[in-house]
Amino acid sequence: MDFKLFFDFKLKIMYNKYMKLNSKYIWDYDIKGLDLDNPKVLIWYLERKINYGDWESLDKKTLGKYLPKLKINPYLKHILRGFLKKNG
């Protein structure tokens, strides 16, 4: 998913300034054994990826399905809704 195409100039600045990926803070433990078929685990996983700026591997279909259930910053949710509406 290429979110860079979605952001306008100001959002790019906000993303680059505040949402830089730092995998040390996102995955401070082994995630290889996660059961992503379990909706609760998947929701937690998506929330964590989005909140820490790890958006590159997000699947549009999965994101669209679970976005209403995600407990994330309302501004980020608004951005993602707009992206999905435009590119979904």
C-alpha positions in Angstrom: 0.0 0.0 0.0 1.6 3.3 -1.0 0.4 5.9 1.4 2.9 8.5 0.1 0.6 9.1 -2.9 -2.3 9.9 -0.6 -0.7 12.5 1.6 -0.7 16.1 0.6 2.4 18.1 1.4 1.4 19.0 5.0 0.4 15.5 5.8 3.7 14.2 4.4 5.5 16.6 6.8 3.4 15.4 9.7 4.0 11.7 8.8 7.7 12.2 8.4 8.1 14.2 11.6 5.8 12.2 13.9 5.2 8.8 12.5 8.7 7.6 11.5 8.9 3.8 11.9 11.0 2.5 14.7 10.6 -1.2 14.8 12.3 -1.3 18.2 9.3 0.3 19.7 6.7 -1.5 17.7 7.9 -5.1 18.0 9.7 -5.4 21.2 9.1 -9.1 21.2 8.8 -11.9 18.7 5.7 -11.6 16.5 6.3 -14.6 14.3 3.9 -16.8 16.2 1.0 -14.4 16.1 -2.4 -16.0 15.1 -3.5 -13.3 12.7 -6.6 -15.5 11.8 -7.9 -14.5 15.3 -9.8 -11.2 14.8 -8.8 -9.9 18.3 -5.1 -10.5 17.6 -5.4 -9.0 14.1 -7.1 -5.9 15.4 -4.4 -5.5 18.0 -1.7 -6.0 15.3 -3.3 -3.5 13.0 -3.7 -0.9 15.8 0.0 -1.3 16.7 1.2 -1.0 13.1 -0.9 2.1 12.4 -0.1 3.8 15.7 3.6 3.4 15.2 3.7 4.3 11.5 4.4 0.9 10.1 1.9 1.4 7.2 3.8 0.0 4.3 2.5 -3.6 4.4 -1.1 -2.9 5.3 -3.6 -4.7 3.1 -6.4 -2.4 1.9 -9.1 -5.1 2.1 -8.2 -6.1 5.6 -7.8 -2.5 6.7 -11.2 -1.6 5.2 -12.9 -4.5 7.0 -11.4 -3.8 10.5 -11.0 0.0 10.4 -14.3 0.7 12.2 -13.2 -1.5 15.0 -9.7 -0.1 15.5 -9.0 2.0 18.5 -6.6 4.5 16.9 -6.2 8.3 16.8 -9.4 9.7 15.1 -7.2 11.8 12.8 -5.4 8.7 11.6 -8.7 6.9 11.1 -9.9 9.9 9.1 -6.8 9.8 6.9 -7.2 6.0 6.3 -10.9 6.3 5.5 -10.1 8.9 2.9 -7.4 6.8 1.4 -9.6 3.7 1.2 -12.4 5.7 -0.3 -10.1 7.1 -2.9 -8.1 3.9 -3.6 -10.1 1.1 -2.1 
